[in-house]
């Protein structure tokens, strides 16, 4: 209780007046703004009155606008049930022993394989075992650690998720779920042309001279692969729009969600393959507007990832010099004591910030094991390096939760933070669940959750200028300072500003949704 009281006092000072929207040079809120502040206070009061009722808080955060989910892997965000549905339709078979799908052309290789379309006619134990293997559901009966269960799950449905044939359905599924949670922006991590780029890297061969190796990749056809990749993203956008029925009378909710992508690089490959993937990712980001950043993926504790960590950060440093406008988000510090030797806990986040110039850090769980951690957090605060907090993922994979998690230390240090889902499908959660955990575990109130939601867009990689003069969210930029998001019309100057900036447009949408949400009389 003393910890919660201290947190509430600290957050109250930190976030007081955070949603005042000033008009021009005015020093006092307008009547409409005062009304908005009053509505926010009522929502916050309701939240506190129901704090002892987790089910009521769940209903509240389900309806609460959450801005964006900016740390989510497309393949892991899809629920296993959807993969099984598509497998049945597309003629896949099931290998019941491995808990994996078998491509249609290989269905006759083993008499124990059976068509996925017959799965519902089998004993339910078959269906349930596949769901359990492809997720962390019933983890206590998995016979392995949460870490291993989580990362092994990808192999089960990889036959479909690694193919482009159902990629539009995957995006549509995740976008519809986002819309149901009042999320209006997604940055989805996925890999396009990964095998082709890695093959090109192997053909070029390793060279410690990054400049020379990059030249050879370009000479041997990297630009052609980038062009093909850009075309695939453009085609994916068209297919997702068609799948969702956008611009038709039967448009699905996901049409209202802005979807952007981060090109993944697999960190567990050989140095030349990682270098080639990064060269491709940076060039793709520069040529395809729907790709807004890059990331490294795969277990950070993998032996190759540990061996080559500094080398990979140096590669990123090299490419940031070639492409300074490309945004970098990195999984860094997704480690804990006992998982790796202690020396591997002491530098990953720092190198991600200082060498790779990452704008965002995913997880960052081992921050307090870093050399001079509080100095590093101050540096992150000053540079505006956001931490993507994935509470359920950290609990399942690293067995870190509650006071063992550095959530409180990041917040006290003023490091920008937001909540993210990581892999909704594998973890069997949604982003609303993460907001509920933040409220119940760390005593956050409505205004604090609101700040985390705003951060998700302020630190997103959506192009364009911010709607806000500064990340404290006290005042909008001059063109929109006199406008109210919930109003029926927008001034000409503000409208022109919003049309030029994707970031400001989705931020304006979030503020409009906050106004509607806070005007409710009952949040159940």
Secondary structure, DSSP 8 states (H G I E B T S, - for coil): -HHHHHHHHHHHHHHTTTT----TT-SS--HHHHHHHHHHHHHHHHHHHTTT-HHHHHHHHHHS--EEEEEEEHHHHS-HHHHHHHHHHTT-EEETTTTEEE-GGGGGG-TT-EEGGGGGGS-HHHHHHHHHHTSSTTGGGSSS-HHHHHHHHHHHHHHHHTSSTTHHHHHHHHHHHHHHTTEEEEEEEE-SSHHHHHHHHHHH---S-HHHHHHHHHHTTHHHHHHHHHHHHHHHHHHHHHHHTTTSTT--GGGGSEEEEEEEEETTS-HHHHHHHHHHHHHHHHH-TTEEEEEEES-TTSHHHHHTHHHHHHHHHHHHHH-TTS-BEEEE----BTTB-GGGGSSHHHHHHHTS--SEEEE-TTGGGSTTHHHHHHHHHHHT-EEEE-HHHHHHHH---GGGSTHHHHHHHT--EEE--B-HHHHT--HHHHHHHHHHHH---HHHHHHHHHHHHHTS--SS--SBSSTT-S-B-GGGTT--TTSS---HHHHHHHHH-HHHHHHHHHHHHHHHHHT-S---
